Structures are given as C-alpha cells and as structure tokens.
Amino acid sequence: QVQLVESGGGLVQAGGSLRLSCAASGRTFSTYAMGWFRQAPGNERDFVAVISGGDRSITGYADSVKGRFTISRDNAKKTVYLQMNTLKPEDTAVYRCAAARSYRFSSEAYEYWGQGTQVTVSS
C-alpha cells in the first residue's frame, strides 16, 4: 500500500505563496497518478490538480486554480508538490494528496489519502 504525508501548509496573506509537499512510501510510487484535493468547513471536497504516473507527467487543474497553482512530482524522492501562487482567501481549506492507479479528476478514483495540511489565506 501507499502511505502519504502532506506538509507545507500554514497561514499566509492574500497574494502570497506556499508550496505543499506530499511524501509517499511504496515501491510503485512512480506508476500512480497523484492528485491534490481540498475541503473547507461546510463544503464538499473539491479537486485541485492531478499529475499522471508512468513515463509522462500530464497535468490537469481545476478552473479555480489554473494559472496560479502548479503540480509537479519527483519520483526519485517519491514526492509530489503543489506550488500555490497568488493565494486568495477562498483557497483556505485542508489540502490532501491522494494516489490513484490512473489519471483521474474524481476523488472517488483515488485509493490512498494523506491526512491533510491546513492552508489559511487571510485578507
């Protein structure tokens, strides 16, 4: 199985930046698609970004973060990153990384989940 641990969350002012990291264990990390999701109090869990596994690193983003967030991965370090720029108060949420066997946008497709890291953006 895959174990995932997020880090890098915190409190930032609107317009600031954060980089989240998701460290994974498991010998087959490079074959998994990796996604980032977020959930604010009272809201449903929303898709944020995904990067494919295997030989290619195809990325996809929610419209709300496109142009501001960048997902990347380092298979040698078994780590996926989410660079978040130009943060807005509406980005405030618990951010979780997840692993899927194929490239997906739906949270239902992801088998393994981290515990989450809090991102708070003040106005």
DSSP file with accessible surface (Angstrom, degrees, kcal/mol):
  #  RESIDUE AA STRUCTURE BP1 BP2  ACC     N-H-->O    O-->H-N    N-H-->O    O-->H-N    TCO  KAPPA ALPHA  PHI   PSI    X-CA   Y-CA   Z-CA
    1    1 A Q              0   0  166      0, 0.0     2,-0.5     0, 0.0   111,-0.0   0.000 360.0 360.0 360.0 171.0    0.0    0.0    0.0
    2    2 A V        -     0   0    8     24,-0.1     2,-0.4    97,-0.1    24,-0.2  -0.920 360.0-159.4-112.7 130.5    0.9    3.7   -0.3
    3    3 A Q  E     -A   25   0A  97     22,-0.8    22,-1.9    -2,-0.5     2,-0.4  -0.922  11.7-166.1-107.3 134.3    1.3    6.0    2.7
    4    4 A L  E     -A   24   0A  11     -2,-0.4   111,-0.5   109,-0.4     2,-0.4  -0.970   9.5-176.4-126.8 134.7    1.1    9.7    2.1
    5    5 A V  E     -A   23   0A  96     18,-2.0    18,-2.6    -2,-0.4     2,-0.2  -0.975  12.1-154.0-133.9 119.4    2.1   12.6    4.4
    6    6 A E  E     +A   22   0A  17     -2,-0.4     2,-0.3    16,-0.2    16,-0.2  -0.581  18.9 165.2 -89.9 154.1    1.5   16.2    3.5
    7    7 A S  E     +A   21   0A  65     14,-2.2    14,-2.7    -2,-0.2   110,-0.1  -0.958  40.3  69.6-154.8 167.4    3.4   19.2    4.7
    8    8 A G        +     0   0   36     -2,-0.3    11,-0.3     1,-0.3    14,-0.1   0.358  60.8 133.9 104.4  -4.5    3.9   22.9    3.9
    9    9 A G        +     0   0   28     12,-0.1     2,-0.3     9,-0.1    -1,-0.3  -0.191  21.8 122.8 -71.5 169.3    0.6   24.4    5.0
   10   10 A G  E     -d  119   0B  29    108,-0.7   110,-2.8   107,-0.1     2,-0.5  -0.988  58.9 -53.7 167.7-166.4    0.3   27.5    7.0
   11   11 A L  E     +d  120   0B 124     -2,-0.3     2,-0.3   108,-0.2   110,-0.2  -0.903  52.9 163.9-107.1 125.8   -1.1   31.0    7.3
   12   12 A V  E     -d  121   0B  25    108,-2.5   110,-2.7    -2,-0.5     2,-0.2  -0.945  35.9-108.6-136.6 158.3   -0.3   33.5    4.5
   13   13 A Q  E >   -d  122   0B 152     -2,-0.3     3,-2.3   108,-0.2    74,-0.2  -0.509  52.2 -81.4 -80.8 154.6   -1.7   36.8    3.4
   14   14 A A  T 3  S+     0   0   50    108,-2.3    74,-0.2     1,-0.3    -1,-0.1  -0.312 120.6  30.1 -54.2 136.2   -3.7   37.1    0.2
   15   15 A G  T 3  S+     0   0   50     72,-3.3    71,-0.6     1,-0.3    -1,-0.3   0.247  98.8 115.4  93.1 -10.7   -1.4   37.3   -2.8
   16   16 A G    <   -     0   0   24     -3,-2.3    71,-2.4    71,-0.2     2,-0.3  -0.099  57.3-122.9 -83.5-175.2    1.3   35.2   -1.1
   17   17 A S        +     0   0   60     68,-0.2     2,-0.3    69,-0.2    68,-0.2  -0.928  20.9 179.8-133.3 152.4    2.6   31.8   -2.0
   18   18 A L  E     - B   0  84A  30     66,-2.2    66,-3.4    -2,-0.3     2,-0.5  -0.981  16.6-146.9-143.4 152.0    3.0   28.4   -0.4
   19   19 A R  E     - B   0  83A 135     -2,-0.3     2,-0.3   -11,-0.3    64,-0.2  -0.976  15.4-158.1-122.0 118.0    4.4   25.1   -1.6
   20   20 A L  E     - B   0  82A   0     62,-2.7    62,-2.2    -2,-0.5     2,-0.4  -0.693   5.6-158.8 -90.6 145.4    2.8   21.9   -0.3
   21   21 A S  E     -AB   7  81A  25    -14,-2.7   -14,-2.2    -2,-0.3     2,-0.4  -0.938   8.6-163.6-122.8 148.1    4.7   18.6   -0.3
   22   22 A a  E     -AB   6  80A   0     58,-2.1    58,-2.1    -2,-0.4     2,-0.4  -0.939  10.7-160.3-131.8 108.4    3.3   15.1   -0.2
   23   23 A A  E     -AB   5  79A  50    -18,-2.6   -18,-2.0    -2,-0.4     2,-0.3  -0.772  12.6-163.0 -93.3 132.2    5.9   12.4    0.7
   24   24 A A  E     -A    4   0A  15     54,-2.9     2,-0.3    -2,-0.4   -20,-0.2  -0.842  13.5-155.7-118.0 148.1    5.0    8.9   -0.2
   25   25 A S  E     +A    3   0A  55    -22,-1.9   -22,-0.8    -2,-0.3     2,-0.1  -0.874  49.2  87.8-111.8 155.5    6.1    5.4    0.8
   26   26 A G  S >  S-     0   0   21     -2,-0.3     3,-1.1   -24,-0.2   -24,-0.1  -0.074  71.2-114.3 124.6 135.1    5.7    2.5   -1.5
   27   27 A R  T 3  S+     0   0  229      1,-0.3     3,-0.3     2,-0.1    -1,-0.1   0.640 110.6  53.9 -75.7 -15.0    7.9    1.0   -4.2
   28   28 A T  T >>  +     0   0   49      1,-0.2     3,-1.6     2,-0.1     4,-0.5   0.062  66.5 123.4-107.7  25.6    5.4    1.7   -7.0
   29   29 A F  G X4  +     0   0    4     -3,-1.1     3,-1.7     1,-0.3    -1,-0.2   0.874  67.9  60.6 -53.4 -42.7    5.0    5.4   -6.4
   30   30 A S  G 34 S+     0   0   52      1,-0.3    24,-2.8    -3,-0.3    -1,-0.3   0.717  99.7  56.6 -64.1 -19.6    6.1    6.3  -10.0
   31   31 A T  G <4 S+     0   0   82     -3,-1.6    22,-0.3    22,-0.3     2,-0.3   0.608  91.7  90.7 -86.4 -11.8    3.2    4.4  -11.5
   32   32 A Y  S << S-     0   0   12     -3,-1.7     2,-0.3    -4,-0.5    69,-0.2  -0.637  74.1-129.5 -89.5 139.7    0.5    6.2   -9.6
   33   33 A A  E     -E  100   0B   2     67,-2.3    67,-2.7    -2,-0.3     2,-0.4  -0.668  29.7-148.1 -73.6 141.0   -1.3    9.3  -10.7
   34   34 A M  E     -EF  99  51B   0     17,-2.6    17,-2.5    -2,-0.3     2,-0.3  -0.958  16.6-175.3-120.2 133.6   -1.2   11.8   -7.9
   35   35 A G  E     -EF  98  50B   0     63,-2.7    63,-2.2    -2,-0.4     2,-0.4  -0.861  18.5-143.3-125.7 158.0   -3.9   14.4   -7.1
   36   36 A W  E     +EF  97  49B   0     13,-2.9    12,-2.4    -2,-0.3    13,-1.7  -0.983  23.0 176.5-116.9 135.8   -4.4   17.3   -4.7
   37   37 A F  E     -EF  96  47B   3     59,-2.8    59,-2.7    -2,-0.4     2,-0.3  -0.887   9.6-158.2-130.8 161.6   -7.9   17.9   -3.2
   38   38 A R  E     -EF  95  46B  24      8,-2.4     8,-3.4    -2,-0.3     2,-0.4  -0.989   6.1-169.0-143.7 154.0   -9.2   20.5   -0.8
   39   39 A Q  E     -E   94   0B  87     55,-1.7    55,-2.4    -2,-0.3     6,-0.1  -0.963   4.7-163.3-146.4 124.3  -12.1   20.8    1.6
   40   40 A A    >   -     0   0   23      4,-0.4     3,-2.5    -2,-0.4    53,-0.1  -0.700  46.5 -76.7 -99.7 156.2  -13.2   23.9    3.5
   41   41 A P  T 3  S+     0   0  124      0, 0.0    -1,-0.1     0, 0.0     3,-0.1  -0.274 120.0  10.8 -54.7 130.6  -15.6   23.7    6.5
   42   42 A G  T 3  S+     0   0   86      1,-0.3     2,-0.3    -3,-0.0    -3,-0.0   0.394 112.2 101.5  82.1  -4.2  -19.2   23.2    5.3
   43   43 A N  S <  S-     0   0   93     -3,-2.5    -1,-0.3     1,-0.1     2,-0.1  -0.714  73.8-108.3-110.3 162.0  -18.1   22.4    1.7
   44   44 A E        -     0   0  158     -2,-0.3    -4,-0.4     1,-0.1     2,-0.3  -0.418  47.9 -87.4 -78.5 162.1  -17.6   19.3   -0.3
   45   45 A R        -     0   0   90     -6,-0.1     2,-0.4    -2,-0.1    -6,-0.2  -0.577  50.7-156.2 -72.5 129.6  -14.2   18.0   -1.2
   46   46 A D  E     -F   38   0B  77     -8,-3.4    -8,-2.4    -2,-0.3     2,-0.2  -0.863  16.0-116.2-114.8 142.9  -13.0   19.6   -4.4
   47   47 A F  E     +F   37   0B  37     -2,-0.4   -10,-0.2   -10,-0.2     3,-0.1  -0.499  33.4 170.2 -68.8 140.6  -10.5   18.5   -7.0
   48   48 A V  E     -     0   0B   0    -12,-2.4    14,-2.4     1,-0.4     2,-0.3   0.713  55.9 -23.3-117.0 -54.9   -7.5   20.9   -7.3
   49   49 A A  E     -FG  36  61B   0    -13,-1.7   -13,-2.9    12,-0.2    -1,-0.4  -0.991  48.3-161.6-160.5 157.8   -4.8   19.3   -9.5
   50   50 A V  E     -FG  35  60B   0     10,-2.2    10,-2.0    -2,-0.3     2,-0.4  -0.992   2.1-164.4-145.1 149.0   -3.6   15.9  -10.8
   51   51 A I  E     -FG  34  59B   4    -17,-2.5   -17,-2.6    -2,-0.3     8,-0.2  -1.000  26.4-121.2-134.3 135.5   -0.4   14.6  -12.4
   52   52 A S        -     0   0   13      6,-2.2   -19,-0.1    -2,-0.4   -20,-0.1  -0.278  19.7-134.0 -75.6 158.1   -0.2   11.3  -14.2
   53   53 A G    >   +     0   0   19    -22,-0.3     3,-0.6     4,-0.1   -22,-0.3  -0.238  63.7  48.7 -94.2-170.7    2.1    8.5  -13.4
   54   54 A G  T 3  S-     0   0   38    -24,-2.8   -22,-0.1     1,-0.2   -23,-0.0  -0.417 116.2 -27.5  77.9-152.5    4.3    6.4  -15.6
   55   55 A D  T 3  S+     0   0  176     -2,-0.1     2,-0.2   -24,-0.1    -1,-0.2   0.756 125.0  58.0 -74.3 -25.5    6.7    7.8  -18.2
   56   56 A R    <   -     0   0  185     -3,-0.6     2,-0.3     2,-0.0    -5,-0.0  -0.673  65.9-148.9-104.8 159.5    4.7   11.1  -18.8
   57   57 A S        +     0   0   67     -2,-0.2     2,-0.4    -6,-0.1    -4,-0.1  -0.671  25.0 176.4-126.0  75.4    3.7   13.8  -16.3
   58   58 A I        -     0   0   77     -2,-0.3    -6,-2.2    -5,-0.2     2,-0.3  -0.665  14.4-155.0 -82.5 133.2    0.4   15.1  -17.7
   59   59 A T  E     -G   51   0B  61     -2,-0.4     2,-0.3    -8,-0.2    -8,-0.2  -0.785  15.0-176.5-114.0 153.0   -1.2   17.7  -15.5
   60   60 A G  E     -G   50   0B   8    -10,-2.0   -10,-2.2    -2,-0.3     2,-0.3  -0.992   6.8-166.6-145.0 149.3   -4.7   18.9  -15.0
   61   61 A Y  E     -G   49   0B  46     -2,-0.3   -12,-0.2   -12,-0.2     2,-0.2  -0.959  27.0-108.2-138.0 150.4   -6.2   21.7  -12.9
   62   62 A A    >>  -     0   0   19    -14,-2.4     3,-1.6    -2,-0.3     4,-1.3  -0.493  37.6-117.9 -67.7 147.9   -9.5   22.9  -11.6
   63   63 A D  T 34 S+     0   0  136      1,-0.3     3,-0.2     2,-0.2    -1,-0.1   0.839 111.6  64.0 -58.3 -31.7  -10.5   26.1  -13.3
   64   64 A S  T 34 S+     0   0   66      1,-0.2    -1,-0.3     3,-0.0   -16,-0.1   0.701 114.5  29.2 -68.6 -19.3  -10.4   28.0  -10.0
   65   65 A V  T X> S+     0   0    0     -3,-1.6     3,-2.4   -17,-0.2     4,-2.2   0.474  85.0 127.1-118.3  -5.9   -6.6   27.4   -9.6
   66   66 A K  T 3< S+     0   0  125     -4,-1.3     4,-0.1     1,-0.3   -17,-0.0  -0.295  80.5  17.5 -59.6 131.1   -5.5   27.3  -13.2
   67   67 A G  T 34 S+     0   0   82      2,-0.5    -1,-0.3     1,-0.0     3,-0.1   0.237 125.5  58.4  90.4 -13.9   -2.7   29.8  -13.8
   68   68 A R  T <4 S+     0   0   28     -3,-2.4    17,-1.8     1,-0.2     2,-0.3   0.690  98.6  53.0-113.2 -35.7   -1.9   30.1  -10.1
   69   69 A F  E  <  -C   84   0A   4     -4,-2.2    -2,-0.5    15,-0.2     2,-0.4  -0.806  59.4-166.1-107.3 149.0   -1.1   26.6   -8.9
   70   70 A T  E     -C   83   0A  72     13,-2.3    13,-3.0    -2,-0.3     2,-0.4  -0.991   5.3-157.1-135.2 126.0    1.4   24.1  -10.4
   71   71 A I  E     +C   82   0A   5     -2,-0.4     2,-0.3    11,-0.2    11,-0.2  -0.818  22.9 160.0 -99.6 141.4    1.6   20.4   -9.6
   72   72 A S  E     -C   81   0A  52      9,-1.7     9,-3.0    -2,-0.4     2,-0.3  -0.946  20.7-148.3-149.9 168.5    4.8   18.5  -10.0
   73   73 A R  E     -C   80   0A  30     -2,-0.3     2,-0.5     7,-0.3     7,-0.2  -0.993  11.3-156.8-144.9 152.6    6.5   15.3   -8.9
   74   74 A D  E  >> -C   79   0A  52      5,-3.1     5,-2.0    -2,-0.3     4,-0.7  -0.914  10.2-172.4-126.6  99.8    9.9   13.9   -8.1
   75   75 A N  T  45S+     0   0   58     -2,-0.5     3,-0.3     1,-0.2   -45,-0.1   0.812  83.9  59.7 -67.4 -30.9    9.8   10.2   -8.5
   76   76 A A  T  45S+     0   0   97      1,-0.2    -1,-0.2    -3,-0.1   -46,-0.0   0.864 115.0  36.2 -63.3 -35.2   13.3    9.7   -7.1
   77   77 A K  T  45S-     0   0  137     -3,-0.5   -53,-0.2     2,-0.2    -1,-0.2   0.456 106.1-129.4 -93.0  -3.3   12.2   11.4   -3.9
   78   78 A K  T  <5 +     0   0   74     -4,-0.7   -54,-2.9    -3,-0.3     2,-0.4   0.920  65.4 131.1  52.4  48.9    8.7    9.9   -4.0
   79   79 A T  E   < -BC  23  74A  17     -5,-2.0    -5,-3.1   -56,-0.2     2,-0.4  -0.987  45.3-160.4-135.9 139.4    7.2   13.3   -3.5
   80   80 A V  E     -BC  22  73A   0    -58,-2.1   -58,-2.1    -2,-0.4     2,-0.3  -0.939  16.8-156.9-116.6 144.3    4.5   15.4   -5.2
   81   81 A Y  E     -BC  21  72A  26     -9,-3.0    -9,-1.7    -2,-0.4     2,-0.4  -0.854  15.1-159.6-121.4 154.3    4.4   19.1   -4.9
   82   82 A L  E     -BC  20  71A   0    -62,-2.2   -62,-2.7    -2,-0.3     2,-0.6  -0.908  11.6-161.3-132.0 104.6    1.7   21.8   -5.2
   83   83 A Q  E     -BC  19  70A  63    -13,-3.0   -13,-2.3    -2,-0.4     2,-0.6  -0.790  10.6-165.6 -85.2 121.3    3.1   25.3   -5.8
   84   84 A M  E     +BC  18  69A   0    -66,-3.4   -66,-2.2    -2,-0.6     2,-0.3  -0.944  10.6 175.4-116.4 115.5    0.4   27.8   -4.9
   85   85 A N        +     0   0   56    -17,-1.8   -68,-0.2    -2,-0.6   -69,-0.1  -0.779  59.7  20.7-115.4 161.9    0.9   31.4   -6.0
   86   86 A T  S    S-     0   0   83    -71,-0.6    -1,-0.2    -2,-0.3   -69,-0.2   0.921  85.0-158.0  48.2  52.1   -1.4   34.5   -5.8
   87   87 A L        -     0   0    2    -71,-2.4   -72,-3.3    -3,-0.2   -71,-0.2  -0.289   8.3-158.4 -65.8 145.5   -3.3   32.9   -3.0
   88   88 A K    >   -     0   0   86    -74,-0.2     3,-2.4   -73,-0.1     4,-0.3  -0.851  31.3-110.5-120.2 155.2   -6.9   34.1   -2.3
   89   89 A P  G >  S+     0   0   53      0, 0.0     3,-1.9     0, 0.0    32,-0.4   0.850 117.2  63.3 -54.2 -33.9   -9.0   33.8    0.9
   90   90 A E  G 3  S+     0   0  133      1,-0.3   -50,-0.0   -50,-0.0    -3,-0.0   0.570  88.9  69.9 -69.8  -7.6  -11.2   31.3   -1.0
   91   91 A D  G <  S+     0   0    0     -3,-2.4    -1,-0.3    30,-0.0     2,-0.2   0.540  70.6 120.4 -80.5  -8.5   -8.2   29.0   -1.2
   92   92 A T    <   +     0   0   39     -3,-1.9     2,-0.3    -4,-0.3    28,-0.2  -0.399  41.1 105.6 -60.8 124.5   -8.5   28.4    2.5
   93   93 A A  E    S- H   0 119B   4     26,-2.0    26,-2.6    -2,-0.2     2,-0.6  -0.968  76.4 -78.6-178.8 170.5   -9.0   24.7    3.1
   94   94 A V  E     -EH  39 118B  49    -55,-2.4   -55,-1.7    -2,-0.3     2,-0.5  -0.859  48.3-149.7 -87.0 125.0   -7.5   21.5    4.3
   95   95 A Y  E     -EH  38 117B   0     22,-2.9    22,-2.1    -2,-0.6     2,-0.4  -0.845  16.2-176.1-103.0 130.0   -5.4   20.2    1.4
   96   96 A R  E     -E   37   0B  63    -59,-2.7   -59,-2.8    -2,-0.5     2,-0.3  -0.965  15.4-144.7-125.5 140.7   -4.9   16.4    0.9
   97   97 A a  E     -E   36   0B   0     -2,-0.4    17,-2.3   -61,-0.2     2,-0.3  -0.706  21.4-174.6 -97.5 157.9   -2.9   14.5   -1.6
   98   98 A A  E     -EI  35 113B   0    -63,-2.2   -63,-2.7    -2,-0.3     2,-0.4  -0.987  17.7-135.0-151.5 156.2   -4.1   11.2   -3.0
   99   99 A A  E     -EI  34 112B   0     13,-2.2    12,-2.0    -2,-0.3    13,-1.5  -0.944  20.1-179.7-120.2 137.2   -2.9    8.4   -5.2
  100  100 A A  E     -E   33   0B   0    -67,-2.7   -67,-2.3    -2,-0.4    10,-0.1  -0.930  36.3-124.3-131.2 157.7   -4.8    6.6   -8.0
  101  101 A R  S    S+     0   0  163      8,-0.5     2,-0.3    -2,-0.3     9,-0.1   0.678  95.7  18.2 -76.2 -15.7   -4.0    3.8  -10.4
  102  102 A S  S    S-     0   0   45      7,-0.2     2,-0.5   -69,-0.1   -69,-0.1  -0.946 100.9 -72.1-148.7 168.8   -4.8    6.0  -13.3
  103  103 A Y        +     0   0   76     -2,-0.3     2,-0.3   -50,-0.1   -51,-0.1  -0.476  65.2 157.9 -68.8 114.7   -5.2    9.7  -14.3
  104  104 A R        -     0   0  121     -2,-0.5   -53,-0.1   -53,-0.1    -4,-0.0  -0.961  42.6-160.7-140.5 156.3   -8.5   10.8  -12.7
  105  105 A F  S    S+     0   0   96     -2,-0.3     2,-0.3   -70,-0.1    -1,-0.1   0.598  72.1  87.1-106.3 -21.1  -10.2   14.0  -11.7
  106  106 A S  S >  S-     0   0   58      1,-0.1     3,-1.6   -59,-0.1     4,-0.3  -0.655  71.7-140.4 -87.6 136.4  -12.8   12.5   -9.4
  107  107 A S  G >  S+     0   0   27     -2,-0.3     3,-1.5     1,-0.3    -1,-0.1   0.770  98.7  72.1 -62.5 -24.1  -11.9   11.8   -5.7
  108  108 A E  G 3  S+     0   0  177      1,-0.3    -1,-0.3     3,-0.0    -2,-0.0   0.722  91.2  58.4 -65.0 -20.6  -13.8    8.5   -6.0
  109  109 A A  G <  S+     0   0   23     -3,-1.6    -8,-0.5    -9,-0.0     2,-0.4   0.568  84.8  96.8 -85.5  -9.3  -11.0    7.1   -8.1
  110  110 A Y    <   -     0   0   12     -3,-1.5   -10,-0.3    -4,-0.3     3,-0.1  -0.697  48.1-174.2 -93.1 131.1   -8.3    7.6   -5.5
  111  111 A E        +     0   0   85    -12,-2.0     2,-0.4    -2,-0.4   -11,-0.2   0.796  67.0  44.3 -90.5 -35.9   -7.3    4.7   -3.3
  112  112 A Y  E     -I   99   0B  48    -13,-1.5   -13,-2.2  -109,-0.0     2,-0.4  -0.944  63.8-174.0-122.6 139.6   -4.8    6.3   -0.9
  113  113 A W  E     -I   98   0B  52     -2,-0.4  -109,-0.4   -15,-0.2   -15,-0.2  -0.965  18.0-133.9-134.3 143.0   -5.1    9.6    1.0
  114  114 A G        -     0   0    0    -17,-2.3  -109,-0.2    -2,-0.4     3,-0.1  -0.348  32.9-109.7 -81.3 173.6   -2.9   11.7    3.3
  115  115 A Q        -     0   0  170   -111,-0.5  -110,-0.1     1,-0.2   -19,-0.1   0.714  61.1-118.1 -80.3 -21.4   -4.2   13.2    6.5
  116  116 A G        -     0   0   23    -19,-0.1     2,-0.4   -22,-0.0   -20,-0.2  -0.043  13.8-120.7 104.9 155.5   -4.1   16.8    5.1
  117  117 A T  E     - H   0  95B  23    -22,-2.1   -22,-2.9  -110,-0.1     2,-0.4  -0.999  28.0-118.3-135.4 137.1   -2.4   20.1    5.8
  118  118 A Q  E     - H   0  94B  89     -2,-0.4  -108,-0.7   -24,-0.2     2,-0.5  -0.598  24.0-171.2 -81.6 130.8   -4.2   23.3    6.6
  119  119 A V  E     -dH  10  93B   0    -26,-2.6   -26,-2.0    -2,-0.4     2,-0.5  -0.988   5.5-176.9-118.5 122.3   -3.8   26.3    4.3
  120  120 A T  E     -d   11   0B  51   -110,-2.8  -108,-2.5    -2,-0.5     2,-0.6  -0.985   6.7-168.0-124.1 124.8   -5.3   29.6    5.6
  121  121 A V  E     -d   12   0B   6     -2,-0.5     2,-0.2   -32,-0.4  -108,-0.2  -0.951  11.2-155.1-114.8 117.1   -5.2   32.7    3.5
  122  122 A S  E      d   13   0B  47   -110,-2.7  -108,-2.3    -2,-0.6    -2,-0.0  -0.609 360.0 360.0 -92.1 152.1   -6.0   36.0    5.3
  123  123 A S              0   0  144     -2,-0.2    -1,-0.1  -110,-0.2  -110,-0.1   0.628 360.0 360.0 -92.4 360.0   -7.4   39.0    3.6
